[in-house]
Amino acid sequence: MNCMALEQHGEVLLIDCGVSFDHRGLGVDVVHPDFSSLDTFGARVVGVVITHGHEDHIGALPYLLNRYDVPIWAPPYAIGLIEERLREHRVLAYARIRPSHPRESFEVGSFSVEPIRVTHSIADATALAIETNAGTVVHTGDFKIDDTPTDGEHFDAERLRELGDRGVLLLMSDSTNIDIAGPAGSEMGVGDALEGLVASAKSAVVVAMFASNVHRLRLLGDIAIRHGRKIVVLGRGVGTHTRVARRTGYLPWPDHLVCPETMAPELPRSKVLGIATGSQGEARAALARLARGEHPTFEIAPGDRVVLSSRTIPGNEPEVQAIVDLLIRRGCDVHSRITDENVHVSGHAHRIEQRRMIELVRPTNFVPVHGTLHHLTRHAALAREVGVPNVAVIDDGTVAEITSHGIAIRERVATGRVHVYAGHELGPDVLRARMFLAEQGVASCLIVVDAAGSVHAVDVKTRGVVDEACFGREIEEAKGAVRRAILELDVDAEDEKMADHARLAIRHTFWKSRGIKPMTIVHVHRLGQA
């Protein structure tokens, strides 16, 4: 989740502070790092430096600020997004946020930090050059090398080369696309592909994309102007990023270009250029609602063109394909990277660009970041191939000490993930119970015992186990099993023992009939007692 700690002389500098998302359907809003290891590590957190404004780099800041009162440095566009997030969590009033700018150094405790401009799929992305007592550390953040950025903010190869000439102790670099050969490609090429699709469309066009890609939003605005269309923002994420980007000057859309989604139905179909969230198949996002015909203000019609200007993240293919199928059934002309490979380029460096980064910086030590263990290992191999003397692959909780002698792996610290729903932490026991319920279902049993200790009534209800209207016989078998289990006990058996025997009987019954052992909750009620 992109939260790296650098420590020297008892002071810790955090680089980025992001969240992840849980796709298991367990009612989890976000997942953020467990920060408790920073307490046990015995060092003082002196500040957080943000490389760019993606959620996996800024989303956990509200949770961090609830634990530590520390200043935050971030690029201006990231600050706009951070303020939105902190305002939602009601911590903005006491947050200490300071702008960072490329090639302008600032002090964070005993560290000196200089942002360096890089290109990525979001505006205002930076790498970091951090001066420590041991030497210079370069953290690339997320990057690619785009020689024709739409905003004119070029990848600062010159500054990285200067640092390399002076000597860099450690390089930490983005590993995401280590397996992909060739350059990542330019947003300008995406603009050409999207313009061709908009120009040839006879009806409405909806482009689904990652809302944070302001470069692409900028291109779509230019395309809309050239072809006489109005931009219609569909989805909260796009709304947030367009609002922040326009306020910070990164999206120079004139006011007349944007049509509120509530007024979009009044436009001629040929004048609509919609920009929608949901390119990863999210069920509640705008694209899915359009595909199902459930969007509150705008409806997709036969002949409309829908463009998925994105890469489908591995694992999301079934959900994305289901939405594509719904759109086709509605008569839409659907385009994606499968039909038009140039409608999207990655924001992460491919192997050739990762090599160039290493060759520019020429570090003494190299630690790959941002990727699975497979990606990190492959990136480490590339660094060795380029000639970096000392290379180490570390994972969450690993402490690596960088000295003039190289990289030494020290003790581990405890790390973990905190799952949050509606602003509250969900403990591991709750998550385990939810997983069990999803897999096995739940059965509840009420046993009514009369004053003589005999069973007066037994009732069994299930959820997620059987369809009781169709398989009532199994419910009756469970009731009978409970009665037989209670008869095996003494009449003066305690409620807890009675409940345990009933629980085992119900679970055994459904194991025989269904091959599952549902979570079973038993309540014993004695007549005559309150």
GINORLIN-V782812 format. One record per backbone hydrogen bond with DSSP energy under -0.5 kcal/mol. CO is the residue of the C=O (numbers start at 0). NH is the residue of the N-H. If there is no record, write none. Layout:
co=CO nh=NH
co=CO nh=NH
//
This chain:
co=0 nh=17
co=1 nh=17
co=3 nh=5
co=3 nh=14
co=5 nh=12
co=7 nh=10
co=9 nh=43
co=10 nh=7
co=11 nh=13
co=11 nh=45
co=11 nh=46
co=12 nh=5
co=13 nh=15
co=13 nh=48
co=14 nh=3
co=16 nh=59
co=16 nh=60
co=17 nh=32
co=19 nh=30
co=20 nh=22
co=29 nh=419
co=30 nh=19
co=31 nh=417
co=32 nh=34
co=33 nh=36
co=34 nh=37
co=34 nh=38
co=35 nh=38
co=35 nh=39
co=36 nh=40
co=37 nh=42
co=38 nh=41
co=42 nh=44
co=43 nh=11
co=43 nh=45
co=46 nh=13
co=47 nh=72
co=48 nh=15
co=50 nh=125
co=53 nh=56
co=53 nh=57
co=54 nh=18
co=54 nh=58
co=56 nh=16
co=57 nh=60
co=59 nh=63
co=60 nh=64
co=61 nh=65
co=63 nh=66
co=63 nh=67
co=67 nh=69
co=70 nh=47
co=71 nh=97
co=72 nh=49
co=73 nh=99
co=74 nh=78
co=75 nh=79
co=76 nh=80
co=77 nh=81
co=78 nh=82
co=79 nh=83
co=80 nh=84
co=81 nh=85
co=82 nh=86
co=83 nh=87
co=84 nh=88
co=85 nh=90
co=85 nh=91
co=86 nh=89
co=90 nh=93
co=91 nh=94
co=94 nh=96
co=95 nh=71
co=97 nh=73
co=99 nh=75
co=100 nh=103
co=102 nh=104
co=103 nh=114
co=105 nh=112
co=107 nh=110
co=110 nh=107
co=111 nh=130
co=112 nh=105
co=113 nh=128
co=114 nh=102
co=115 nh=126
co=116 nh=155
co=118 nh=143
co=124 nh=117
co=126 nh=115
co=127 nh=129
co=127 nh=138
co=128 nh=113
co=128 nh=130
co=129 nh=131
co=129 nh=136
co=130 nh=111
co=134 nh=131
co=135 nh=168
co=135 nh=169
co=136 nh=129
co=136 nh=138
co=137 nh=139
co=137 nh=171
co=138 nh=127
co=140 nh=173
co=142 nh=348
co=143 nh=118
co=143 nh=145
co=144 nh=146
co=145 nh=148
co=145 nh=154
co=148 nh=151
co=151 nh=153
co=154 nh=156
co=155 nh=159
co=156 nh=160
co=157 nh=161
co=158 nh=162
co=159 nh=163
co=160 nh=164
co=161 nh=165
co=162 nh=166
co=167 nh=363
co=168 nh=364
co=169 nh=137
co=170 nh=366
co=171 nh=139
co=172 nh=368
co=174 nh=177
co=176 nh=179
co=176 nh=350
co=178 nh=180
co=179 nh=350
co=183 nh=345
co=185 nh=188
co=185 nh=189
co=186 nh=190
co=187 nh=191
co=188 nh=192
co=189 nh=193
co=190 nh=194
co=191 nh=195
co=192 nh=196
co=193 nh=197
co=194 nh=198
co=195 nh=199
co=197 nh=200
co=203 nh=304
co=204 nh=273
co=205 nh=207
co=205 nh=306
co=206 nh=275
co=207 nh=308
co=209 nh=212
co=211 nh=213
co=212 nh=216
co=213 nh=217
co=214 nh=218
co=215 nh=219
co=216 nh=220
co=217 nh=221
co=218 nh=222
co=219 nh=223
co=220 nh=224
co=221 nh=225
co=222 nh=226
co=223 nh=228
co=224 nh=227
co=229 nh=272
co=230 nh=232
co=230 nh=258
co=231 nh=233
co=231 nh=274
co=232 nh=234
co=233 nh=276
co=234 nh=238
co=235 nh=239
co=236 nh=240
co=237 nh=241
co=238 nh=242
co=239 nh=243
co=240 nh=244
co=241 nh=245
co=242 nh=246
co=243 nh=247
co=244 nh=249
co=244 nh=250
co=245 nh=248
co=250 nh=252
co=253 nh=256
co=253 nh=257
co=254 nh=257
co=256 nh=230
co=257 nh=259
co=259 nh=262
co=259 nh=263
co=262 nh=265
co=263 nh=266
co=267 nh=270
co=268 nh=271
co=270 nh=229
co=271 nh=204
co=272 nh=231
co=273 nh=206
co=274 nh=233
co=275 nh=208
co=276 nh=286
co=277 nh=280
co=281 nh=284
co=284 nh=288
co=285 nh=289
co=286 nh=290
co=287 nh=291
co=288 nh=292
co=288 nh=293
co=288 nh=294
co=289 nh=292
co=300 nh=303
co=303 nh=332
co=304 nh=205
co=305 nh=307
co=305 nh=334
co=306 nh=207
co=306 nh=308
co=307 nh=309
co=310 nh=312
co=312 nh=315
co=315 nh=319
co=316 nh=320
co=317 nh=321
co=318 nh=322
co=319 nh=323
co=320 nh=324
co=321 nh=325
co=322 nh=326
co=323 nh=327
co=324 nh=328
co=325 nh=329
co=326 nh=331
co=327 nh=330
co=330 nh=302
co=331 nh=333
co=332 nh=305
co=334 nh=307
co=335 nh=339
co=339 nh=342
co=340 nh=343
co=348 nh=176
co=349 nh=352
co=349 nh=353
co=350 nh=354
co=351 nh=355
co=352 nh=356
co=353 nh=357
co=354 nh=358
co=355 nh=359
co=356 nh=360
co=357 nh=361
co=361 nh=167
co=363 nh=389
co=364 nh=170
co=365 nh=391
co=366 nh=172
co=368 nh=174
co=369 nh=174
co=371 nh=375
co=372 nh=376
co=373 nh=377
co=374 nh=378
co=375 nh=379
co=376 nh=380
co=377 nh=381
co=378 nh=382
co=379 nh=383
co=380 nh=384
co=381 nh=385
co=382 nh=386
co=382 nh=387
co=389 nh=365
co=391 nh=367
co=391 nh=393
co=394 nh=397
co=396 nh=412
co=397 nh=399
co=398 nh=409
co=399 nh=401
co=400 nh=402
co=400 nh=407
co=402 nh=405
co=405 nh=402
co=407 nh=400
co=407 nh=409
co=410 nh=398
co=415 nh=33
co=416 nh=418
co=417 nh=31
co=418 nh=425
co=419 nh=28
co=419 nh=29
co=420 nh=423
co=423 nh=420
co=424 nh=426
co=425 nh=418
co=426 nh=430
co=427 nh=431
co=428 nh=432
co=429 nh=433
co=430 nh=434
co=431 nh=435
co=432 nh=436
co=433 nh=437
co=434 nh=438
co=435 nh=439
co=435 nh=440
co=436 nh=440
co=440 nh=518
co=441 nh=462
co=442 nh=520
co=443 nh=460
co=444 nh=446
co=444 nh=522
co=445 nh=447
co=445 nh=458
co=446 nh=448
co=446 nh=524
co=447 nh=455
co=447 nh=456
co=448 nh=526
co=449 nh=452
co=453 nh=449
co=453 nh=455
co=456 nh=447
co=458 nh=445
co=460 nh=443
co=462 nh=441
co=465 nh=467
co=466 nh=469
co=466 nh=470
co=470 nh=473
co=470 nh=474
co=471 nh=475
co=472 nh=476
co=473 nh=477
co=474 nh=478
co=475 nh=479
co=476 nh=480
co=477 nh=481
co=478 nh=482
co=479 nh=483
co=480 nh=484
co=481 nh=485
co=482 nh=486
co=483 nh=487
co=485 nh=488
co=489 nh=492
co=493 nh=497
co=494 nh=498
co=495 nh=499
co=496 nh=500
co=497 nh=501
co=498 nh=502
co=499 nh=503
co=500 nh=504
co=501 nh=505
co=502 nh=506
co=503 nh=507
co=504 nh=508
co=505 nh=509
co=506 nh=510
co=507 nh=511
co=508 nh=512
co=509 nh=513
co=509 nh=514
co=509 nh=515
co=510 nh=514
co=518 nh=442
co=520 nh=444
co=522 nh=446
co=522 nh=524
co=524 nh=448
co=524 nh=526
co=525 nh=528
//
